Amino acid sequence: MTTLTDRRNETRVNVRIPLKFKLIGNQSAGEQMAESENLSQRGIFMWTAYPLKIGVQVELKLRMPSEISGLAASEVQCTARVIRLQETDSALLGVGLRIERYHATAERERWAS
């Protein structure tokens, strides 16, 4: 039987970094906060208090560590899709995201608060 771990092609790095995300197509939700548990070039597992659903597309902003990019840590903006949810007894929801595309952002590029 193939497990989720077996299907991953990229190395995951266990790193906790703060993330900001917005739901694509739902401007009224505003910017939300999360924290990563691990990252790869094509995926992120994060914890958030915001209720997400499988299939939802989000725009993420994070500082990509050098262990993932092979370059100096840099600010990136990603478009990702929720592919897995992990409910817990706490108020936080575990969310598996598949990164669909990303690019480096200039330090001066900021989301309006």
N, CA, C and O atoms as a GROMACS GRO file, in nm:
protein
  452
    1MET      N    1   0.084  -0.118   0.000
    1MET     CA    2   0.000   0.000   0.000
    1MET      C    3   0.088   0.124   0.000
    1MET      O    4   0.183   0.133   0.078
    2THR      N    5   0.058   0.219  -0.086
    2THR     CA    6   0.134   0.343  -0.094
    2THR      C    7   0.081   0.442   0.009
    2THR      O    8  -0.039   0.466   0.017
    3THR      N    9   0.171   0.497   0.088
    3THR     CA   10   0.131   0.596   0.188
    3THR      C   11   0.161   0.735   0.136
    3THR      O   12   0.232   0.751   0.037
    4LEU      N   13   0.108   0.834   0.205
    4LEU     CA   14   0.133   0.973   0.167
    4LEU      C   15   0.282   1.001   0.166
    4LEU      O   16   0.332   1.069   0.076
    5THR      N   17   0.354   0.949   0.264
    5THR     CA   18   0.498   0.971   0.272
    5THR      C   19   0.569   0.913   0.151
    5THR      O   20   0.663   0.973   0.100
    6ASP      N   21   0.525   0.795   0.104
    6ASP     CA   22   0.588   0.731  -0.011
    6ASP      C   23   0.570   0.812  -0.139
    6ASP      O   24   0.656   0.806  -0.227
    7ARG      N   25   0.462   0.886  -0.151
    7ARG     CA   26   0.433   0.960  -0.273
    7ARG      C   27   0.508   1.092  -0.282
    7ARG      O   28   0.511   1.153  -0.389
    8ARG      N   29   0.568   1.137  -0.175
    8ARG     CA   30   0.640   1.265  -0.177
    8ARG      C   31   0.772   1.249  -0.251
    8ARG      O   32   0.848   1.156  -0.224
    9ASN      N   33   0.798   1.340  -0.342
    9ASN     CA   34   0.922   1.336  -0.420
    9ASN      C   35   1.026   1.431  -0.363
    9ASN      O   36   1.146   1.407  -0.380
   10GLU      N   37   0.986   1.535  -0.298
   10GLU     CA   38   1.077   1.635  -0.247
   10GLU      C   39   1.108   1.611  -0.100
   10GLU      O   40   1.026   1.557  -0.026
   11THR      N   41   1.225   1.651  -0.060
   11THR     CA   42   1.264   1.642   0.080
   11THR      C   43   1.186   1.745   0.160
   11THR      O   44   1.181   1.863   0.124
   12ARG      N   45   1.128   1.702   0.269
   12ARG     CA   46   1.058   1.794   0.359
   12ARG      C   47   1.153   1.835   0.470
   12ARG      O   48   1.230   1.755   0.522
   13VAL      N   49   1.146   1.964   0.504
   13VAL     CA   50   1.228   2.019   0.611
   13VAL      C   51   1.134   2.058   0.724
   13VAL      O   52   1.041   2.136   0.703
   14ASN      N   53   1.158   2.003   0.842
   14ASN     CA   54   1.078   2.040   0.958
   14ASN      C   55   1.123   2.177   1.007
   14ASN      O   56   1.231   2.193   1.063
   15VAL      N   57   1.038   2.275   0.984
   15VAL     CA   58   1.072   2.412   1.022
   15VAL      C   59   0.942   2.486   1.056
   15VAL      O   60   0.845   2.482   0.981
   16ARG      N   61   0.945   2.553   1.169
   16ARG     CA   62   0.829   2.631   1.212
   16ARG      C   63   0.855   2.778   1.181
   16ARG      O   64   0.941   2.843   1.241
   17ILE      N   65   0.778   2.828   1.084
   17ILE     CA   66   0.789   2.969   1.048
   17ILE      C   67   0.648   3.027   1.038
   17ILE      O   68   0.554   2.957   1.001
   18PRO      N   69   0.633   3.155   1.070
   18PRO     CA   70   0.501   3.218   1.057
   18PRO      C   71   0.465   3.236   0.910
   18PRO      O   72   0.551   3.266   0.827
   19LEU      N   73   0.336   3.218   0.881
   19LEU     CA   74   0.285   3.234   0.745
   19LEU      C   75   0.167   3.330   0.747
   19LEU      O   76   0.097   3.341   0.848
   20LYS      N   77   0.147   3.398   0.638
   20LYS     CA   78   0.026   3.478   0.617
   20LYS      C   79  -0.041   3.422   0.494
   20LYS      O   80   0.026   3.387   0.396
   21PHE      N   81  -0.173   3.412   0.497
   21PHE     CA   82  -0.242   3.364   0.378
   21PHE      C   83  -0.375   3.434   0.360
   21PHE      O   84  -0.435   3.485   0.454
   22LYS      N   85  -0.419   3.435   0.233
   22LYS     CA   86  -0.550   3.489   0.194
   22LYS      C   87  -0.619   3.384   0.110
   22LYS      O   88  -0.555   3.311   0.034
   23LEU      N   89  -0.750   3.377   0.123
   23LEU     CA   90  -0.828   3.289   0.037
   23LEU      C   91  -0.843   3.356  -0.099
   23LEU      O   92  -0.879   3.473  -0.107
   24ILE      N   93  -0.817   3.283  -0.205
   24ILE     CA   94  -0.833   3.338  -0.339
   24ILE      C   95  -0.982   3.338  -0.371
   24ILE      O   96  -1.050   3.236  -0.357
   25GLY      N   97  -1.031   3.452  -0.414
   25GLY     CA   98  -1.172   3.465  -0.449
   25GLY      C   99  -1.262   3.500  -0.332
   25GLY      O  100  -1.384   3.502  -0.348
   26ASN      N  101  -1.205   3.527  -0.216
   26ASN     CA  102  -1.286   3.564  -0.099
   26ASN      C  103  -1.216   3.677  -0.025
   26ASN      O  104  -1.153   3.655   0.078
   27GLN      N  105  -1.226   3.797  -0.077
   27GLN     CA  106  -1.158   3.912  -0.019
   27GLN      C  107  -1.211   3.948   0.119
   27GLN      O  108  -1.140   4.009   0.199
   28SER      N  109  -1.336   3.911   0.149
   28SER     CA  110  -1.395   3.947   0.278
   28SER      C  111  -1.330   3.872   0.394
   28SER      O  112  -1.340   3.916   0.508
   29ALA      N  113  -1.263   3.760   0.367
   29ALA     CA  114  -1.198   3.682   0.474
   29ALA      C  115  -1.075   3.753   0.528
   29ALA      O  116  -1.037   3.731   0.643
   30GLY      N  117  -1.012   3.836   0.447
   30GLY     CA  118  -0.893   3.908   0.491
   30GLY      C  119  -0.773   3.816   0.509
   30GLY      O  120  -0.777   3.698   0.477
   31GLU      N  121  -0.666   3.875   0.559
   31GLU     CA  122  -0.542   3.802   0.580
   31GLU      C  123  -0.551   3.716   0.706
   31GLU      O  124  -0.600   3.763   0.809
   32GLN      N  125  -0.504   3.593   0.698
   32GLN     CA  126  -0.506   3.500   0.810
   32GLN      C  127  -0.363   3.462   0.847
   32GLN      O  128  -0.270   3.479   0.768
   33MET      N  129  -0.346   3.410   0.969
   33MET     CA  130  -0.215   3.370   1.017
   33MET      C  131  -0.208   3.219   1.034
   33MET      O  132  -0.309   3.154   1.059
   34ALA      N  133  -0.088   3.164   1.019
   34ALA     CA  134  -0.065   3.022   1.037
   34ALA      C  135   0.082   3.003   1.074
   34ALA      O  136   0.161   3.098   1.074
   35GLU      N  137   0.118   2.879   1.106
   35GLU     CA  138   0.257   2.844   1.133
   35GLU      C  139   0.286   2.712   1.062
   35GLU      O  140   0.208   2.618   1.072
   36SER      N  141   0.398   2.707   0.993
   36SER     CA  142   0.433   2.584   0.923
   36SER      C  143   0.484   2.479   1.021
   36SER      O  144   0.535   2.511   1.128
   37GLU      N  145   0.468   2.354   0.982
   37GLU     CA  146   0.531   2.243   1.056
   37GLU      C  147   0.645   2.188   0.972
   37GLU      O  148   0.752   2.156   1.023
   38ASN      N  149   0.620   2.178   0.839
   38ASN     CA  150   0.726   2.136   0.749
   38ASN      C  151   0.698   2.192   0.610
   38ASN      O  152   0.586   2.228   0.575
   39LEU      N  153   0.806   2.197   0.531
   39LEU     CA  154   0.800   2.255   0.396
   39LEU      C  155   0.880   2.170   0.299
   39LEU      O  156   0.977   2.104   0.337
   40SER      N  157   0.838   2.172   0.174
   40SER     CA  158   0.919   2.120   0.064
   40SER      C  159   0.901   2.218  -0.052
   40SER      O  160   0.830   2.318  -0.038
   41GLN      N  161   0.964   2.192  -0.165
   41GLN     CA  162   0.947   2.283  -0.278
   41GLN      C  163   0.806   2.281  -0.332
   41GLN      O  164   0.763   2.379  -0.394
   42ARG      N  165   0.732   2.173  -0.311
   42ARG     CA  166   0.597   2.163  -0.368
   42ARG      C  167   0.487   2.153  -0.264
   42ARG      O  168   0.371   2.136  -0.300
   43GLY      N  169   0.520   2.161  -0.134
   43GLY     CA  170   0.415   2.148  -0.035
   43GLY      C  171   0.448   2.208   0.100
   43GLY      O  172   0.564   2.231   0.134
   44ILE      N  173   0.343   2.233   0.175
   44ILE     CA  174   0.355   2.290   0.310
   44ILE      C  175   0.252   2.221   0.398
   44ILE      O  176   0.138   2.196   0.356
   45PHE      N  177   0.292   2.190   0.520
   45PHE     CA  178   0.194   2.150   0.620
   45PHE      C  179   0.196   2.259   0.725
   45PHE      O  180   0.301   2.293   0.778
   46MET      N  181   0.077   2.315   0.756
   46MET     CA  182   0.069   2.428   0.847
   46MET      C  183  -0.044   2.408   0.948
   46MET      O  184  -0.131   2.323   0.930
   47TRP      N  185  -0.040   2.488   1.052
   47TRP     CA  186  -0.144   2.490   1.156
   47TRP      C  187  -0.207   2.629   1.157
   47TRP      O  188  -0.137   2.730   1.156
   48THR      N  189  -0.340   2.633   1.159
   48THR     CA  190  -0.411   2.760   1.160
   48THR      C  191  -0.542   2.745   1.238
   48THR      O  192  -0.595   2.635   1.252
   49ALA      N  193  -0.591   2.855   1.288
   49ALA     CA  194  -0.721   2.856   1.355
   49ALA      C  195  -0.833   2.884   1.256
   49ALA      O  196  -0.951   2.872   1.290
   50TYR      N  197  -0.798   2.922   1.133
   50TYR     CA  198  -0.898   2.955   1.032
   50TYR      C  199  -0.954   2.827   0.970
   50TYR      O  200  -0.876   2.741   0.930
   51PRO      N  201  -1.086   2.812   0.960
   51PRO     CA  202  -1.144   2.690   0.903
   51PRO      C  203  -1.132   2.686   0.750
   51PRO      O  204  -1.194   2.765   0.680
   52LEU      N  205  -1.052   2.594   0.700
   52LEU     CA  206  -1.034   2.576   0.556
   52LEU      C  207  -1.100   2.446   0.512
   52LEU      O  208  -1.131   2.359   0.594
   53LYS      N  209  -1.122   2.434   0.381
   53LYS     CA  210  -1.182   2.313   0.324
   53LYS      C  211  -1.092   2.260   0.213
   53LYS      O  212  -1.020   2.337   0.149
   54ILE      N  213  -1.098   2.132   0.190
   54ILE     CA  214  -1.021   2.070   0.082
   54ILE      C  215  -1.064   2.131  -0.051
   54ILE      O  216  -1.182   2.150  -0.078
   55GLY      N  217  -0.963   2.162  -0.134
   55GLY     CA  218  -0.988   2.219  -0.266
   55GLY      C  219  -0.976   2.370  -0.271
   55GLY      O  220  -0.964   2.427  -0.380
   56VAL      N  221  -0.980   2.436  -0.156
   56VAL     CA  222  -0.971   2.582  -0.152
   56VAL      C  223  -0.831   2.626  -0.194
   56VAL      O  224  -0.731   2.564  -0.157
   57GLN      N  225  -0.825   2.732  -0.272
   57GLN     CA  226  -0.698   2.789  -0.315
   57GLN      C  227  -0.664   2.908  -0.226
   57GLN      O  228  -0.750   2.990  -0.195
   58VAL      N  229  -0.536   2.915  -0.185
   58VAL     CA  230  -0.490   3.025  -0.101
   58VAL      C  231  -0.365   3.087  -0.160
   58VAL      O  232  -0.291   3.024  -0.237
   59GLU      N  233  -0.343   3.211  -0.123
   59GLU     CA  234  -0.220   3.281  -0.157
   59GLU      C  235  -0.143   3.296  -0.027
   59GLU      O  236  -0.194   3.354   0.070
   60LEU      N  237  -0.022   3.245  -0.024
   60LEU     CA  238   0.062   3.246   0.096
   60LEU      C  239   0.178   3.342   0.081
   60LEU      O  240   0.226   3.366  -0.030
   61LYS      N  241   0.220   3.396   0.192
   61LYS     CA  242   0.341   3.477   0.194
   61LYS      C  243   0.427   3.423   0.308
   61LYS      O  244   0.381   3.412   0.422
   62LEU      N  245   0.551   3.390   0.276
   62LEU     CA  246   0.641   3.333   0.377
   62LEU      C  247   0.786   3.359   0.343
   62LEU      O  248   0.819   3.399   0.231
   63ARG      N  249   0.872   3.336   0.440
   63ARG     CA  250   1.016   3.346   0.418
   63ARG      C  251   1.066   3.204   0.393
   63ARG      O  252   1.073   3.123   0.485
   64MET      N  253   1.101   3.174   0.267
   64MET     CA  254   1.145   3.040   0.228
   64MET      C  255   1.287   3.018   0.279
   64MET      O  256   1.378   3.091   0.242
   65PRO      N  257   1.306   2.915   0.364
   65PRO     CA  258   1.439   2.889   0.418
   65PRO      C  259   1.535   2.837   0.311
   65PRO      O  260   1.493   2.778   0.211
   66SER      N  261   1.664   2.859   0.333
   66SER     CA  262   1.766   2.817   0.236
   66SER      C  263   1.770   2.666   0.218
   66SER      O  264   1.811   2.619   0.112
   67GLU      N  265   1.728   2.588   0.318
   67GLU     CA  266   1.726   2.442   0.306
   67GLU      C  267   1.633   2.395   0.194
   67GLU      O  268   1.652   2.287   0.139
   68ILE      N  269   1.532   2.475   0.161
   68ILE     CA  270   1.436   2.440   0.056
   68ILE      C  271   1.481   2.494  -0.079
   68ILE      O  272   1.484   2.420  -0.178
   69SER      N  273   1.517   2.622  -0.082
   69SER     CA  274   1.547   2.687  -0.211
   69SER      C  275   1.690   2.665  -0.257
   69SER      O  276   1.719   2.677  -0.377
   70GLY      N  277   1.781   2.634  -0.165
   70GLY     CA  278   1.921   2.623  -0.202
   70GLY      C  279   1.989   2.758  -0.213
   70GLY      O  280   2.108   2.766  -0.243
   71LEU      N  281   1.914   2.865  -0.189
   71LEU     CA  282   1.966   3.002  -0.194
   71LEU      C  283   1.948   3.064  -0.056
   71LEU      O  284   1.900   2.999   0.037
   72ALA      N  285   1.988   3.190  -0.042
   72ALA     CA  286   1.964   3.260   0.083
   72ALA      C  287   1.814   3.268   0.110
   72ALA      O  288   1.735   3.277   0.016
   73ALA      N  289   1.774   3.265   0.236
   73ALA     CA  290   1.632   3.275   0.271
   73ALA      C  291   1.573   3.398   0.205
   73ALA      O  292   1.633   3.506   0.206
   74SER      N  293   1.454   3.382   0.146
   74SER     CA  294   1.393   3.494   0.076
   74SER      C  295   1.243   3.492   0.093
   74SER      O  296   1.183   3.387   0.117
   75GLU      N  297   1.183   3.609   0.080
   75GLU     CA  298   1.038   3.624   0.089
   75GLU      C  299   0.977   3.572  -0.041
   75GLU      O  300   1.018   3.613  -0.150
   76VAL      N  301   0.879   3.483  -0.031
   76VAL     CA  302   0.812   3.430  -0.149
   76VAL      C  303   0.661   3.441  -0.133
   76VAL      O  304   0.608   3.444  -0.022
   77GLN      N  305   0.595   3.447  -0.245
   77GLN     CA  306   0.449   3.446  -0.250
   77GLN      C  307   0.410   3.322  -0.328
   77GLN      O  308   0.460   3.299  -0.438
   78CYS      N  309   0.321   3.240  -0.271
   78CYS     CA  310   0.281   3.113  -0.332
   78CYS      C  311   0.131   3.109  -0.355
   78CYS      O  312   0.054   3.168  -0.279
   79THR      N  313   0.092   3.039  -0.458
   79THR     CA  314  -0.047   2.998  -0.475
   79THR      C  315  -0.048   2.849  -0.444
   79THR      O  316   0.029   2.773  -0.501
   80ALA      N  317  -0.136   2.808  -0.352
   80ALA     CA  318  -0.141   2.669  -0.310
   80ALA      C  319  -0.286   2.625  -0.296
   80ALA      O  320  -0.377   2.707  -0.284
   81ARG      N  321  -0.306   2.493  -0.296
   81ARG     CA  322  -0.439   2.435  -0.283
   81ARG      C  323  -0.440   2.342  -0.162
   81ARG      O  324  -0.346   2.265  -0.140
   82VAL      N  325  -0.547   2.349  -0.083
   82VAL     CA  326  -0.564   2.261   0.033
   82VAL      C  327  -0.592   2.120  -0.018
   82VAL      O  328  -0.688   2.097  -0.092
   83ILE      N  329  -0.506   2.024   0.022
   83ILE     CA  330  -0.526   1.885  -0.021
   83ILE      C  331  -0.550   1.790   0.096
   83ILE      O  332  -0.589   1.675   0.074
   84ARG      N  333  -0.528   1.837   0.219
   84ARG     CA  334  -0.547   1.750   0.335
   84ARG      C  335  -0.578   1.834   0.458
   84ARG      O  336  -0.523   1.942   0.476
   85LEU      N  337  -0.667   1.783   0.542
   85LEU     CA  338  -0.700   1.848   0.669
   85LEU      C  339  -0.678   1.749   0.782
   85LEU      O  340  -0.707   1.630   0.768
   86GLN      N  341  -0.626   1.799   0.893
   86GLN     CA  342  -0.605   1.716   1.011
   86GLN      C  343  -0.667   1.788   1.131
   86GLN      O  344  -0.611   1.886   1.180
   87GLU      N  345  -0.781   1.740   1.176
   87GLU     CA  346  -0.846   1.801   1.290
   87GLU      C  347  -0.782   1.751   1.419
   87GLU      O  348  -0.733   1.638   1.425
   88THR      N  349  -0.782   1.836   1.520
   88THR     CA  350  -0.724   1.802   1.650
   88THR      C  351  -0.822   1.840   1.759
   88THR      O  352  -0.928   1.897   1.732
   89ASP      N  353  -0.786   1.809   1.882
   89ASP     CA  354  -0.868   1.848   1.996
   89ASP      C  355  -0.851   1.996   2.030
   89ASP      O  356  -0.932   2.053   2.103
   90SER      N  357  -0.747   2.058   1.976
   90SER     CA  358  -0.723   2.200   2.002
   90SER      C  359  -0.802   2.286   1.902
   90SER      O  360  -0.874   2.233   1.818
   91ALA      N  361  -0.786   2.414   1.913
   91ALA     CA  362  -0.855   2.508   1.823
   91ALA      C  363  -0.786   2.515   1.686
   91ALA      O  364  -0.837   2.579   1.594
   92LEU      N  365  -0.670   2.450   1.673
   92LEU     CA  366  -0.594   2.459   1.548
   92LEU      C  367  -0.629   2.344   1.453
   92LEU      O  368  -0.661   2.234   1.496
   93LEU      N  369  -0.621   2.374   1.325
   93LEU     CA  370  -0.646   2.279   1.218
   93LEU      C  371  -0.515   2.256   1.143
   93LEU      O  372  -0.448   2.352   1.105
   94GLY      N  373  -0.478   2.131   1.122
   94GLY     CA  374  -0.362   2.098   1.040
   94GLY      C  375  -0.403   2.099   0.894
   94GLY      O  376  -0.504   2.040   0.858
   95VAL      N  377  -0.324   2.165   0.809
   95VAL     CA  378  -0.360   2.182   0.669
   95VAL      C  379  -0.242   2.144   0.580
   95VAL      O  380  -0.133   2.200   0.592
   96GLY      N  381  -0.265   2.048   0.491
   96GLY     CA  382  -0.166   2.011   0.390
   96GLY      C  383  -0.195   2.089   0.263
   96GLY      O  384  -0.308   2.086   0.213
   97LEU      N  385  -0.095   2.157   0.212
   97LEU     CA  386  -0.110   2.240   0.091
   97LEU      C  387  -0.015   2.192  -0.018
   97LEU      O  388   0.101   2.160   0.010
   98ARG      N  389  -0.063   2.188  -0.140
   98ARG     CA  390   0.022   2.162  -0.255
   98ARG      C  391   0.049   2.296  -0.323
   98ARG      O  392  -0.044   2.365  -0.364
   99ILE      N  393   0.175   2.332  -0.334
   99ILE     CA  394   0.211   2.459  -0.398
   99ILE      C  395   0.195   2.443  -0.549
   99ILE      O  396   0.252   2.353  -0.611
  100GLU      N  397   0.116   2.534  -0.607
  100GLU     CA  398   0.094   2.530  -0.752
  100GLU      C  399   0.189   2.622  -0.826
  100GLU      O  400   0.230   2.592  -0.938
  101ARG      N  401   0.225   2.733  -0.765
  101ARG     CA  402   0.327   2.823  -0.822
  101ARG      C  403   0.374   2.920  -0.714
  101ARG      O  404   0.303   2.949  -0.619
  102TYR      N  405   0.497   2.968  -0.732
  102TYR     CA  406   0.549   3.067  -0.639
  102TYR      C  407   0.655   3.152  -0.707
  102TYR      O  408   0.714   3.114  -0.808
  103HIS      N  409   0.678   3.269  -0.647
  103HIS     CA  410   0.782   3.357  -0.696
  103HIS      C  411   0.834   3.442  -0.581
  103HIS      O  412   0.764   3.466  -0.483
  104ALA      N  413   0.959   3.486  -0.596
  104ALA     CA  414   1.019   3.573  -0.495
  104ALA      C  415   0.952   3.710  -0.503
  104ALA      O  416   0.917   3.756  -0.611
  105THR      N  417   0.934   3.772  -0.389
  105THR     CA  418   0.876   3.907  -0.386
  105THR      C  419   0.981   4.005  -0.339
  105THR      O  420   1.070   3.971  -0.261
  106ALA      N  421   0.970   4.126  -0.386
  106ALA     CA  422   1.060   4.231  -0.343
  106ALA      C  423   1.028   4.267  -0.198
  106ALA      O  424   0.912   4.260  -0.157
  107GLU      N  425   1.128   4.303  -0.122
  107GLU     CA  426   1.106   4.339   0.018
  107GLU      C  427   1.004   4.451   0.034
  107GLU      O  428   0.934   4.458   0.135
  108ARG      N  429   0.994   4.538  -0.065
  108ARG     CA  430   0.901   4.651  -0.056
  108ARG      C  431   0.757   4.609  -0.087
  108ARG      O  432   0.663   4.684  -0.058
  109GLU      N  433   0.739   4.489  -0.147
  109GLU     CA  434   0.605   4.440  -0.183
  109GLU      C  435   0.537   4.388  -0.057
  109GLU      O  436   0.580   4.287  -0.002
  110ARG      N  437   0.435   4.454  -0.012
  110ARG     CA  438   0.364   4.412   0.110
  110ARG      C  439   0.215   4.411   0.083
  110ARG      O  440   0.166   4.488   0.001
  111TRP      N  441   0.143   4.323   0.153
  111TRP     CA  442  -0.002   4.326   0.145
  111TRP      C  443  -0.052   4.438   0.232
  111TRP      O  444   0.005   4.467   0.337
  112ALA      N  445  -0.158   4.502   0.189
  112ALA     CA  446  -0.218   4.607   0.270
  112ALA      C  447  -0.282   4.544   0.392
  112ALA      O  448  -0.345   4.439   0.383
  113SER      N  449  -0.267   4.608   0.506
  113SER     CA  450  -0.324   4.555   0.630
  113SER      C  451  -0.466   4.598   0.647
  113SER      O  452  -0.530   4.562   0.746
   0.00000   0.00000   0.00000
